[in-house]
Amino acid sequence: MHKEYDKLIRDRIPEIIESQGKKCKIEKMDEDEFSIYLKKKLKEEVDEFQESGEIHEIVDIYEVILAILDTKDISLEEFEEIRQNKASERGRFEENLKLLEVRDD
């Protein structure tokens, strides 16, 4: 059986595939291409979470976010500071609010 892919994978996936007696073809992307594929992967993982609701999909989303931060040279501490500032300015998602209408009367 032969199946083709065009997607970002975790680092150990080739090793896992080969441990199952299969062969795979991979290539290493440059930083620009990697950034593009990280965005695609983020959408893929979010879609999977929306479909399944499983916590392991949130773990995958978080892993992609960590990789994106790394490509932007942003530490977790800097990210947390940005998150806290935004939460202070705009609030969080604690009150389960849904916007229904805005009027310009």
C-alpha positions as CSV (number, residue, x, y, z in Angstrom):
1,M,0.0,0.0,0.0
2,H,1.2,3.5,-0.9
3,K,-0.2,6.7,0.6
4,E,1.1,10.2,-0.1
5,Y,1.0,13.1,2.4
6,D,1.9,16.7,2.4
7,K,1.8,17.6,6.1
8,L,3.9,18.6,9.0
9,I,4.7,15.8,11.4
10,R,6.2,15.4,14.8
11,D,9.9,14.6,15.0
12,R,9.5,10.9,16.0
13,I,6.9,9.9,13.4
14,P,9.5,8.6,10.9
15,E,11.0,6.4,13.7
16,I,7.5,5.1,14.7
17,I,6.6,4.4,11.0
18,E,9.9,2.4,10.5
19,S,9.3,0.5,13.8
20,Q,6.1,-0.8,12.2
21,G,8.2,-2.3,9.3
22,K,7.2,0.5,6.9
23,K,9.2,3.0,5.0
24,C,8.6,6.7,4.7
25,K,9.9,9.6,2.7
26,I,10.5,13.0,4.5
27,E,12.1,16.3,3.8
28,K,13.4,19.0,6.1
29,M,11.7,22.4,5.5
30,D,13.3,25.8,5.6
31,E,12.0,28.3,8.2
32,D,9.6,30.0,5.8
33,E,8.0,26.8,4.6
34,F,7.9,25.5,8.2
35,S,6.0,28.6,9.3
36,I,3.4,28.0,6.5
37,Y,3.0,24.4,7.5
38,L,2.7,25.3,11.2
39,K,-0.3,27.4,10.4
40,K,-1.8,24.6,8.4
41,K,-1.1,22.2,11.3
42,L,-2.7,24.5,13.8
43,K,-5.9,24.6,11.7
44,E,-5.8,20.8,11.3
45,E,-5.5,20.3,15.1
46,V,-8.2,22.8,15.9
47,D,-10.5,21.1,13.4
48,E,-9.7,17.7,15.0
49,F,-10.5,19.2,18.5
50,Q,-13.8,20.6,17.2
51,E,-14.8,17.2,15.8
52,S,-13.7,15.1,18.8
53,G,-13.6,17.4,21.8
54,E,-10.7,15.2,23.1
55,I,-8.1,16.7,25.5
56,H,-5.3,15.1,23.5
57,E,-6.2,17.4,20.6
58,I,-5.7,20.4,22.9
59,V,-2.2,19.0,23.7
60,D,-1.5,18.8,19.9
61,I,-2.7,22.4,19.5
62,Y,-0.4,23.5,22.4
63,E,2.5,21.7,20.9
64,V,2.0,23.6,17.6
65,I,1.7,26.9,19.5
66,L,5.0,26.2,21.2
67,A,6.6,25.6,17.8
68,I,5.2,28.8,16.4
69,L,6.5,30.7,19.4
70,D,9.9,29.2,18.9
71,T,10.0,30.3,15.3
72,K,9.1,33.8,16.4
73,D,11.8,33.7,19.2
74,I,9.1,34.3,21.9
75,S,9.6,32.6,25.2
76,L,6.8,31.1,27.2
77,E,7.4,33.9,29.8
78,E,7.0,36.6,27.1
79,F,3.9,34.8,25.7
80,E,2.4,34.6,29.2
81,E,3.0,38.3,29.7
82,I,1.3,39.1,26.4
83,R,-1.6,36.9,27.4
84,Q,-2.0,38.5,30.8
85,N,-1.9,42.0,29.3
86,K,-4.6,41.1,26.8
87,A,-6.7,39.5,29.6
88,S,-6.3,42.7,31.6
89,E,-7.3,44.9,28.6
90,R,-10.0,42.7,27.0
91,G,-11.0,40.3,29.7
92,R,-10.9,36.5,29.7
93,F,-13.6,33.9,28.9
94,E,-14.8,33.3,32.4
95,E,-18.4,34.6,32.2
96,N,-19.6,32.6,29.2
97,L,-20.7,35.8,27.3
98,K,-22.2,35.7,23.8
99,L,-22.5,38.9,21.8
100,L,-25.9,39.1,20.2
101,E,-26.2,42.7,18.9
102,V,-24.4,46.0,18.6
103,R,-26.4,49.1,17.7
104,D,-25.3,52.4,16.5
105,D,-28.3,54.5,17.6
